Every structure is written in structure tokens, then in C-alpha cells.
Amino acid sequence: MADERDDLARIESGPLAALSQLTLSVQVRIGSATLTIGELLRLRAGAVVTLDRGLDEPVELLVGDRMVARGELVAIDDEMGVRITHIVGAPEGEQ
């Protein structure tokens, strides 16, 4: 934990300090499906679209079109969250 705090302190006080205040939109991709236009037009309230992932497979966190992490869905009171399990590009052991 001390290493993480040191890294954060360096970012917040170094040349990247201005960037640490930028706001980014993060999206969570839980899966995808391919539909024909006809199938899409036939969708109604209550329809179910089957995604290409199982319930136990990780979700992806995206910034723009770039995946930055993987995680698992968790319930937080009445809301949904993501527990990070893997940071893309992080050295092994720093996940």
C-alpha cells in the first residue's frame, strides 16, 4: 500500500499533476450480440438479447475504445459496481 501512495503522491505533485484532475468517462462492457436489422426491429419490451459472455466471465472497463481493466460485477446496496481484478498492462503481481 505504501508503494501505491508513493506513486499517487508523485503523480499529484509532479508534471502529471494537471492531468490527475481530468475527468474521463468509463464504460463497462458486459458483452455483445450480433443481430440482423430484422431482429432489431422486432425487439419489444420484455425481449431478451443473449450476450456472448457467461455470467461468471469478467467484464471490461473501457476508456473510449481502449480496455483498461477487467473485473467482476458486484452489488453495492441498490447499485451495481465492478471489482477490479486485472489492470491491462500492469506487471504481474501488481494487478
Sine and cosine of phi, psi and omega as CSV:
sin_phi,cos_phi,sin_psi,cos_psi,sin_omega,cos_omega
0.00,0.00,-0.59,0.81,0.00,-1.00
-0.88,0.47,-0.63,0.78,0.03,-1.00
-0.88,0.48,-0.67,0.74,0.02,-1.00
-0.90,0.44,-0.66,0.76,0.03,-1.00
-0.91,0.41,-0.63,0.77,0.04,-1.00
-0.89,0.45,-0.69,0.73,0.02,-1.00
-0.88,0.48,-0.70,0.72,0.00,-1.00
-0.90,0.43,-0.66,0.75,0.02,-1.00
-0.89,0.46,-0.63,0.78,0.03,-1.00
-0.90,0.43,-0.66,0.76,0.00,-1.00
-0.91,0.40,-0.72,0.70,-0.08,-1.00
-0.94,0.33,-0.34,0.94,-0.01,-1.00
-0.93,-0.38,-0.14,0.99,-0.05,-1.00
-1.00,-0.08,-0.30,-0.95,-0.05,-1.00
-0.91,0.41,-0.28,0.96,0.02,-1.00
-1.00,-0.02,0.09,1.00,-0.07,-1.00
-0.82,0.58,-0.68,0.73,-0.01,-1.00
-0.90,0.44,-0.57,0.82,-0.01,-1.00
-0.95,0.33,-0.45,0.89,-0.05,-1.00
-0.91,0.41,-0.24,0.97,0.00,-1.00
-0.99,-0.13,-0.08,1.00,0.01,-1.00
-0.93,0.38,0.59,-0.80,0.05,-1.00
-0.98,-0.19,0.77,-0.64,0.03,-1.00
-0.87,-0.49,0.55,-0.84,0.10,-1.00
-1.00,0.05,0.81,-0.58,0.01,-1.00
-0.93,-0.35,0.77,-0.64,0.03,-1.00
-0.92,-0.39,0.47,-0.88,0.07,-1.00
-0.90,-0.43,0.85,-0.53,0.01,-1.00
-0.98,-0.20,0.88,-0.47,0.00,-1.00
-0.99,-0.14,-0.18,0.98,0.02,-1.00
0.37,-0.93,0.01,-1.00,0.03,-1.00
-0.54,-0.84,0.22,-0.98,0.01,-1.00
-0.58,-0.82,0.46,-0.89,0.08,-1.00
-0.92,-0.38,0.83,-0.56,-0.01,-1.00
-0.82,-0.58,0.49,-0.87,0.16,-0.99
-0.98,0.21,0.27,-0.96,0.05,-1.00
-0.88,0.48,-0.63,0.78,0.03,-1.00
-0.88,0.47,-0.69,0.72,0.04,-1.00
-0.89,0.45,-0.65,0.76,0.02,-1.00
-0.89,0.46,-0.68,0.73,0.00,-1.00
-0.92,0.38,-0.43,0.90,-0.01,-1.00
-1.00,0.09,-0.11,0.99,0.00,-1.00
-0.90,0.43,0.66,-0.75,0.05,-1.00
-0.69,-0.72,0.21,-0.98,0.08,-1.00
-0.82,0.57,0.74,-0.67,-0.01,-1.00
1.00,-0.09,-0.21,0.98,0.03,-1.00
-0.92,0.39,0.48,-0.88,0.03,-1.00
-0.90,-0.44,0.79,-0.62,0.07,-1.00
-0.96,-0.29,0.86,-0.51,-0.01,-1.00
-0.98,0.18,0.80,-0.60,0.00,-1.00
-1.00,-0.02,0.23,-0.97,-0.07,-1.00
-1.00,0.07,0.25,0.97,0.00,-1.00
-0.75,-0.66,0.48,-0.88,0.07,-1.00
-0.99,0.11,0.26,-0.97,-0.01,-1.00
-0.89,0.46,-0.46,0.89,-0.05,-1.00
-1.00,-0.06,0.03,1.00,0.00,-1.00
-1.00,0.09,0.49,-0.87,-0.02,-1.00
-0.92,0.40,0.46,-0.89,0.13,-0.99
-0.99,-0.11,0.28,-0.96,-0.03,-1.00
-0.91,-0.41,0.69,-0.73,0.12,-0.99
-0.99,-0.14,0.79,-0.61,-0.06,-1.00
-0.85,-0.52,0.62,-0.78,0.22,-0.98
-0.89,-0.46,0.93,-0.38,-0.18,-0.98
0.91,0.41,-0.77,-0.63,0.04,-1.00
-0.99,-0.15,0.06,1.00,-0.09,-1.00
-0.99,-0.17,0.79,-0.61,0.07,-1.00
-0.97,0.23,0.78,-0.62,-0.02,-1.00
-0.93,-0.37,-0.31,0.95,-0.01,-1.00
-0.29,-0.96,0.26,-0.97,0.14,-0.99
-0.84,-0.55,0.41,-0.91,0.01,-1.00
-0.26,-0.97,-0.15,-0.99,0.01,-1.00
-0.81,-0.58,0.57,-0.82,0.00,-1.00
-0.94,0.33,0.66,-0.75,0.06,-1.00
-0.69,-0.72,0.44,-0.90,0.08,-1.00
-1.00,-0.09,0.75,-0.67,0.04,-1.00
-0.81,-0.59,0.98,-0.19,-0.12,-0.99
0.82,0.58,-0.87,-0.49,-0.02,-1.00
-0.99,-0.15,0.21,0.98,-0.04,-1.00
-0.87,-0.48,0.20,-0.98,0.01,-1.00
-0.96,-0.28,0.58,-0.81,0.04,-1.00
-0.66,-0.75,0.03,-1.00,0.03,-1.00
-0.78,-0.62,0.82,-0.57,0.12,-0.99
-1.00,0.00,0.88,-0.48,-0.03,-1.00
-0.94,0.35,0.78,-0.62,0.04,-1.00
-0.90,-0.43,-0.32,0.95,-0.04,-1.00
-0.42,-0.91,0.78,-0.63,0.10,-0.99
-0.99,-0.16,0.82,-0.58,-0.02,-1.00
-0.92,0.40,0.77,-0.64,0.04,-1.00
1.00,0.08,-0.08,1.00,0.03,-1.00
-0.97,0.22,0.64,-0.77,0.06,-1.00
-0.87,0.49,0.49,-0.87,0.01,-1.00
-0.82,0.57,0.68,-0.73,-0.02,-1.00
1.00,-0.06,-0.23,0.97,0.04,-1.00
-0.94,-0.34,0.42,0.91,-0.06,-1.00
-0.96,0.27,0.00,0.00,0.00,0.00
